[in-house]
Amino acid sequence: MTVDMDKVRRESIRWTILLTLNNGRPTYLYEEVVLAVVQAVYPDASALEVRRELDYLDDRKLISVVKEPGGRWRGELTHYGVDVAEYTVDCLPGIARPPKYW
């Protein structure tokens, strides 16, 4: 069995984004802040890669993304995203949330 490293990376970036936005609550965070945090884990992460995962999480209704007229994106967690980040609800596949250890 081979490990799909691209899948592992995507799912890990999604979890990192959720945690970043959770720590930024109660306000939104711009994509540049999210990118800086993701690059702490994956130094070669690109803005396009972060936007792709922001869009994925927005489509799953875990976050709300606002695409400003000037081109910048900003995101914040929805109530469901907060519940996933805080381990209140089950996490569906597609996000690399570690098992709860407490």
TILOLO-638560 format. One record per atom (N, C-alpha, C): residue in three letters; atom name; x, y, z. Coordinates in pm, whole numbers, always signed. Atoms other than C-alpha are relative to their C-alpha. Layout:
REM TILOLO-638560
+-----+----+--------+--------+--------+
|  aa | at |      x |      y |      z |
+-----+----+--------+--------+--------+
| ALA | CA |      X |      Y |      Z |
...
+-----+----+--------+--------+--------+
This chain:
REM TILOLO-638560
+-----+----+--------+--------+--------+
|  aa | at |      x |      y |      z |
+-----+----+--------+--------+--------+
| MET |  N |    +84 |   -119 |     +0 |
| MET | CA |     +0 |     +0 |     +0 |
| MET |  C |    +88 |   +124 |     +0 |
| THR |  N |    -78 |   -122 |     +7 |
| THR | CA |   +139 |   +337 |    -98 |
| THR |  C |    -80 |   +115 |    +60 |
| VAL |  N |    +62 |   -117 |    -61 |
| VAL | CA |    +69 |   +662 |    +78 |
| VAL |  C |     -5 |   +112 |   -104 |
| ASP |  N |    +17 |   -112 |    +92 |
| ASP | CA |    -68 |   +944 |   -135 |
| ASP |  C |    +40 |   +128 |    +74 |
| MET |  N |    -53 |   -114 |    -74 |
| MET | CA |   +149 |  +1228 |     -7 |
| MET |  C |    -71 |   +131 |    -35 |
| ASP |  N |    +75 |   -121 |    +37 |
| ASP | CA |    -46 |  +1492 |   -202 |
| ASP |  C |   -130 |     +8 |    +80 |
| LYS |  N |   +124 |     +4 |    -79 |
| LYS | CA |   -365 |  +1382 |    -25 |
| LYS |  C |    +28 |    +33 |   +146 |
| VAL |  N |    -39 |    -28 |   -139 |
| VAL | CA |   -191 |  +1387 |   +313 |
| VAL |  C |    +26 |   +149 |    +17 |
| ARG |  N |    -32 |   -143 |     -7 |
| ARG | CA |    -65 |  +1738 |   +243 |
| ARG |  C |   -127 |    +84 |     -5 |
| ARG |  N |   +125 |    -77 |    +12 |
| ARG | CA |   -407 |  +1871 |   +130 |
| ARG |  C |    -81 |     -6 |   +129 |
| GLU |  N |    +82 |    +17 |   -121 |
| GLU | CA |   -586 |  +1727 |   +432 |
| GLU |  C |    +66 |    +65 |   +121 |
| SER |  N |    -72 |    -65 |   -111 |
| SER | CA |   -317 |  +1854 |   +670 |
| SER |  C |    -12 |   +153 |    -10 |
| ILE |  N |    +15 |   -146 |    +19 |
| ILE | CA |   -336 |  +2204 |   +520 |
| ILE |  C |   -140 |    +42 |    +40 |
| ARG |  N |   +137 |    -34 |    -39 |
| ARG | CA |   -713 |  +2201 |   +567 |
| ARG |  C |    -14 |     +7 |   +151 |
| TRP |  N |     +6 |     -1 |   -146 |
| TRP | CA |   -674 |  +2114 |   +935 |
| TRP |  C |    +75 |   +122 |    +55 |
| THR |  N |    -77 |   -117 |    -43 |
| THR | CA |   -408 |  +2384 |   +976 |
| THR |  C |    -81 |   +128 |    -20 |
| ILE |  N |    +84 |   -117 |    +26 |
| ILE | CA |   -644 |  +2639 |   +818 |
| ILE |  C |   -110 |    +11 |   +105 |
| LEU |  N |   +106 |     -4 |   -101 |
| LEU | CA |   -925 |  +2542 |  +1054 |
| LEU |  C |    +54 |    +46 |   +135 |
| LEU |  N |    -59 |    -41 |   -129 |
| LEU | CA |   -698 |  +2577 |  +1358 |
| LEU |  C |    +39 |   +147 |     -2 |
| THR |  N |    -41 |   -141 |    +12 |
| THR | CA |   -564 |  +2910 |  +1233 |
| THR |  C |   -120 |    +92 |    +13 |
| LEU |  N |   +120 |    -84 |     -8 |
| LEU | CA |   -911 |  +3054 |  +1182 |
| LEU |  C |    -65 |    -10 |   +137 |
| ASN |  N |    +54 |    +14 |   -135 |
| ASN | CA |  -1021 |  +2914 |  +1518 |
| ASN |  C |    +76 |    +90 |    +98 |
| ASN |  N |    -81 |    -86 |    -87 |
| ASN | CA |   -734 |  +3096 |  +1688 |
| ASN |  C |    -20 |   +147 |    -30 |
| GLY |  N |    +26 |   -139 |    +37 |
| GLY | CA |   -826 |  +3414 |  +1500 |
| GLY |  C |   -137 |    +50 |    +40 |
| ARG |  N |   +135 |    -41 |    -39 |
| ARG | CA |  -1183 |  +3416 |  +1629 |
| ARG |  C |     +6 |   +105 |   +110 |
| PRO |  N |   +131 |     -3 |    +65 |
| PRO | CA |  -1401 |  +3613 |  +1677 |
| PRO |  C |     -2 |    +77 |   -132 |
| THR |  N |     -2 |    -77 |   +125 |
| THR | CA |  -1289 |  +3798 |  +1366 |
| THR |  C |    +52 |    -88 |   -113 |
| TYR |  N |    -51 |    +71 |   +116 |
| TYR | CA |  -1180 |  +3695 |  +1019 |
| TYR |  C |   +151 |    +19 |    -11 |
| LEU |  N |   -142 |    -15 |    +30 |
| LEU | CA |   -824 |  +3648 |   +893 |
| LEU |  C |    +17 |     +7 |   -151 |
| TYR |  N |    -32 |     -8 |   +142 |
| TYR | CA |   -683 |  +3747 |   +557 |
| TYR |  C |    +86 |   -117 |    -42 |
| GLU |  N |    -72 |   +115 |    +54 |
| GLU | CA |   -530 |  +3484 |   +333 |
| GLU |  C |   +151 |     +7 |    +24 |
| GLU |  N |   -144 |    -13 |    -23 |
| GLU | CA |   -179 |  +3623 |   +387 |
| GLU |  C |    +40 |    -56 |   +137 |
| VAL |  N |    -25 |    +53 |   -135 |
| VAL | CA |   -198 |  +3536 |   +758 |
| VAL |  C |    -10 |   -152 |     -2 |
| VAL |  N |    +18 |   +145 |     +9 |
| VAL | CA |   -330 |  +3189 |   +682 |
| VAL |  C |   +117 |    -62 |    -74 |
| LEU |  N |   -113 |    +51 |    +77 |
| LEU | CA |    -56 |  +3137 |   +422 |
| LEU |  C |   +127 |     -5 |    +85 |
| ALA |  N |   -120 |     -2 |    -85 |
| ALA | CA |   +214 |  +3237 |   +672 |
| ALA |  C |     -1 |   -117 |    +98 |
| VAL |  N |     +9 |   +113 |    -94 |
| VAL | CA |    +88 |  +2977 |   +920 |
| VAL |  C |    +20 |   -132 |    -74 |
| VAL |  N |    -15 |   +124 |    +78 |
| VAL | CA |    +60 |  +2706 |   +653 |
| VAL |  C |   +147 |    -17 |    -40 |
| GLN |  N |   -142 |    +10 |    +40 |
| GLN | CA |   +415 |  +2788 |   +537 |
| GLN |  C |    +91 |    -35 |   +117 |
| ALA |  N |    -78 |    +46 |   -116 |
| ALA | CA |   +538 |  +2724 |   +892 |
| ALA |  C |     +5 |   -153 |     +2 |
| VAL |  N |     +6 |   +146 |     +6 |
| VAL | CA |   +434 |  +2361 |   +833 |
| VAL |  C |    +55 |    -50 |   -134 |
| TYR |  N |    -43 |    +33 |   +136 |
| TYR | CA |   +492 |  +2342 |   +456 |
| TYR |  C |    +64 |   +124 |    -62 |
| PRO |  N |    -66 |   -122 |    +49 |
| PRO | CA |   +753 |  +2605 |   +360 |
| PRO |  C |    -22 |    +29 |   -149 |
| ASP |  N |    +19 |    -22 |   +143 |
| ASP | CA |   +685 |  +2553 |    -11 |
| ASP |  C |   -147 |    +21 |    -39 |
| ALA |  N |   +143 |    -22 |    +28 |
| ALA | CA |   +307 |  +2612 |    +20 |
| ALA |  C |    -18 |   +132 |    -76 |
| SER |  N |    +23 |   -120 |    +82 |
| SER | CA |   +173 |  +2863 |   -232 |
| SER |  C |   -134 |    +63 |    +37 |
| ALA |  N |   +126 |    -70 |    -21 |
| ALA | CA |   -104 |  +3121 |   -216 |
| ALA |  C |   -113 |    -71 |    -73 |
| LEU |  N |   +102 |    +72 |    +76 |
| LEU | CA |   -291 |  +2926 |   -484 |
| LEU |  C |    -44 |   -126 |    +75 |
| GLU |  N |    +32 |   +122 |    -77 |
| GLU | CA |   -272 |  +2609 |   -274 |
| GLU |  C |    -90 |    +33 |   +120 |
| VAL |  N |    +82 |    -42 |   -115 |
| VAL | CA |   -413 |  +2791 |    +30 |
| VAL |  C |   -139 |    +42 |    -48 |
| ARG |  N |   +131 |    -40 |    +52 |
| ARG | CA |   -691 |  +2946 |   -179 |
| ARG |  C |    -83 |   -123 |    -39 |
| ARG |  N |    +73 |   +122 |    +39 |
| ARG | CA |   -783 |  +2603 |   -315 |
| ARG |  C |    -61 |    -67 |   +122 |
| GLU |  N |    +50 |    +66 |   -121 |
| GLU | CA |   -818 |  +2464 |    +38 |
| GLU |  C |   -101 |    +89 |    +73 |
| LEU |  N |   +101 |    -91 |    -54 |
| LEU | CA |  -1003 |  +2775 |   +160 |
| LEU |  C |   -133 |    -21 |    -73 |
| ASP |  N |   +120 |    +22 |    +81 |
| ASP | CA |  -1247 |  +2721 |   -125 |
| ASP |  C |    -65 |   -134 |    +34 |
| TYR |  N |    +51 |   +132 |    -39 |
| TYR | CA |  -1283 |  +2352 |    -32 |
| TYR |  C |    -75 |     +9 |   +133 |
| LEU |  N |    +62 |    -12 |   -132 |
| LEU | CA |  -1359 |  +2436 |   +332 |
| LEU |  C |   -125 |    +86 |     -4 |
| ASP |  N |   +119 |    -83 |    +19 |
| ASP | CA |  -1603 |  +2706 |   +223 |
| ASP |  C |   -112 |    -83 |    -62 |
| ASP |  N |    +99 |    +86 |    +64 |
| ASP | CA |  -1782 |  +2456 |     +0 |
| ASP |  C |    -60 |   -100 |    +99 |
| ARG |  N |    +48 |    +92 |   -103 |
| ARG | CA |  -1811 |  +2220 |   +299 |
| ARG |  C |    -70 |    +72 |   +114 |
| LYS |  N |    +69 |    -83 |    -99 |
| LYS | CA |  -1961 |  +2507 |   +504 |
| LYS |  C |    +69 |     +0 |   +137 |
| LEU |  N |    -77 |     -7 |   -124 |
| LEU | CA |  -1683 |  +2488 |   +764 |
| LEU |  C |    +53 |   +142 |    +23 |
| ILE |  N |    -43 |   -138 |    -10 |
| ILE | CA |  -1567 |  +2841 |   +688 |
| ILE |  C |    -82 |    +84 |    -96 |
| SER |  N |    +63 |    -95 |    +91 |
| SER | CA |  -1706 |  +3149 |   +521 |
| SER |  C |   +111 |    +85 |    -61 |
| VAL |  N |   -104 |    -75 |    +71 |
| VAL | CA |  -1479 |  +3305 |   +258 |
| VAL |  C |    -64 |   +120 |    -69 |
| VAL |  N |    +41 |   -122 |    +70 |
| VAL | CA |  -1523 |  +3662 |   +136 |
| VAL |  C |   +111 |    +34 |    -98 |
| LYS |  N |    -96 |    -37 |   +104 |
| LYS | CA |  -1352 |  +3742 |   -193 |
| LYS |  C |    -22 |   +148 |    -30 |
| GLU |  N |    +15 |   -145 |    +12 |
| GLU | CA |  -1298 |  +4116 |   -186 |
| GLU |  C |    +25 |    +48 |   -143 |
| PRO |  N |    -17 |    -52 |   +137 |
| PRO | CA |  -1318 |  +4328 |   -504 |
| PRO |  C |   +147 |    +25 |    -37 |
| GLY |  N |   -141 |    -26 |    +27 |
| GLY | CA |   -948 |  +4411 |   -471 |
| GLY |  C |    +83 |   -126 |    -22 |
| GLY |  N |    -72 |   +125 |    +25 |
| GLY | CA |   -856 |  +4044 |   -499 |
| GLY |  C |    +38 |    -79 |   +124 |
| ARG |  N |    -36 |    +71 |   -124 |
| ARG | CA |   -785 |  +3957 |   -135 |
| ARG |  C |   -116 |    -88 |    +47 |
| TRP |  N |    +98 |    +89 |    -60 |
| TRP | CA |   -961 |  +3670 |    +35 |
| TRP |  C |    +14 |     +8 |   +151 |
| ARG |  N |     -3 |    +11 |   -146 |
| ARG | CA |  -1057 |  +3652 |   +400 |
| ARG |  C |    -99 |   -106 |    +42 |
| GLY |  N |    +87 |   +108 |    -43 |
| GLY | CA |  -1213 |  +3373 |   +596 |
| GLY |  C |    -21 |     +1 |   +150 |
| GLU |  N |    +28 |    +21 |   -142 |
| GLU | CA |  -1373 |  +3294 |   +926 |
| GLU |  C |    -79 |   -129 |    +14 |
| LEU |  N |    +69 |   +125 |    -25 |
| LEU | CA |  -1513 |  +2980 |  +1082 |
| LEU |  C |   -150 |    +21 |    +10 |
| THR |  N |   +143 |     +5 |    -25 |
| THR | CA |  -1880 |  +2898 |  +1069 |
| THR |  C |    -19 |    -71 |   +134 |
| HIS |  N |    +23 |    +71 |   -128 |
| HIS | CA |  -2044 |  +2750 |  +1380 |
| HIS |  C |    +39 |   -147 |    -13 |
| TYR |  N |    -37 |   +140 |    +21 |
| TYR | CA |  -1991 |  +2405 |  +1228 |
| TYR |  C |   +153 |    -16 |     -2 |
| GLY |  N |   -146 |     +2 |     +1 |
| GLY | CA |  -1622 |  +2483 |  +1166 |
| GLY |  C |    +59 |     +8 |   +140 |
| VAL |  N |    -43 |     -9 |   -140 |
| VAL | CA |  -1581 |  +2582 |  +1531 |
| VAL |  C |    -19 |   -135 |    +68 |
| ASP |  N |    +26 |   +131 |    -61 |
| ASP | CA |  -1740 |  +2253 |  +1636 |
| ASP |  C |   +101 |   -105 |    -46 |
| VAL |  N |   -101 |    +95 |    +49 |
| VAL | CA |  -1500 |  +2055 |  +1415 |
| VAL |  C |   +135 |    +30 |    +64 |
| ALA |  N |   -130 |    -38 |    -58 |
| ALA | CA |  -1197 |  +2249 |  +1542 |
| ALA |  C |     +7 |    -32 |   +149 |
| GLU |  N |     +3 |    +25 |   -145 |
| GLU | CA |  -1306 |  +2199 |  +1904 |
| GLU |  C |    -41 |   -143 |    +35 |
| TYR |  N |    +32 |   +141 |    -21 |
| TYR | CA |  -1385 |  +1825 |  +1860 |
| TYR |  C |   -139 |    -21 |    +61 |
| THR |  N |   +136 |    +13 |    -51 |
| THR | CA |  -1753 |  +1880 |  +1944 |
| THR |  C |    -83 |    -94 |    -87 |
| VAL |  N |    +70 |    +87 |    +94 |
| VAL | CA |  -1875 |  +1695 |  +1632 |
| VAL |  C |   +101 |    -87 |    -73 |
| ASP |  N |    -86 |    +85 |    +80 |
| ASP | CA |  -1738 |  +1418 |  +1415 |
| ASP |  C |    +52 |    +77 |   -120 |
| CYS |  N |    -62 |    -63 |   +117 |
| CYS | CA |  -1507 |  +1519 |  +1134 |
| CYS |  C |    -10 |    -97 |   -117 |
| LEU |  N |    +12 |    +83 |   +119 |
| LEU | CA |  -1593 |  +1383 |   +793 |
| LEU |  C |   +135 |    -12 |    -71 |
| PRO |  N |   -127 |    +15 |    +74 |
| PRO | CA |  -1314 |  +1254 |   +563 |
| PRO |  C |    +33 |   +125 |    -80 |
| GLY |  N |    -47 |   -115 |    +78 |
| GLY | CA |  -1105 |  +1512 |   +381 |
| GLY |  C |    +78 |    +99 |    +81 |
| ILE |  N |    -73 |    -89 |    -90 |
| ILE | CA |   -953 |  +1682 |   +683 |
| ILE |  C |    +81 |    -87 |    +95 |
| ALA |  N |    -91 |    +82 |    -81 |
| ALA | CA |   -655 |  +1545 |   +874 |
| ALA |  C |     -6 |    +41 |   +148 |
| ARG |  N |    +11 |    -33 |   -143 |
| ARG | CA |   -790 |  +1610 |  +1223 |
| ARG |  C |    +54 |   -118 |    +80 |
| PRO |  N |    -56 |   +109 |    -81 |
| PRO | CA |   -583 |  +1408 |  +1471 |
| PRO |  C |   -106 |    -56 |    +96 |
| PRO |  N |    +93 |    +56 |    -98 |
| PRO | CA |   -767 |  +1172 |  +1705 |
| PRO |  C |     +6 |    +78 |   +132 |
| LYS |  N |     +8 |    -67 |   -131 |
| LYS | CA |   -883 |  +1325 |  +2032 |
| LYS |  C |    +76 |    -87 |   +101 |
| TYR |  N |    -84 |    +76 |    -94 |
| TYR | CA |   -634 |  +1223 |  +2301 |
| TYR |  C |    -36 |    +24 |   +145 |
| TRP |  N |    +39 |    -26 |   -137 |
| TRP | CA |   -805 |  +1355 |  +2611 |
| TRP |  C |   -137 |    -50 |    +29 |
+-----+----+--------+--------+--------+
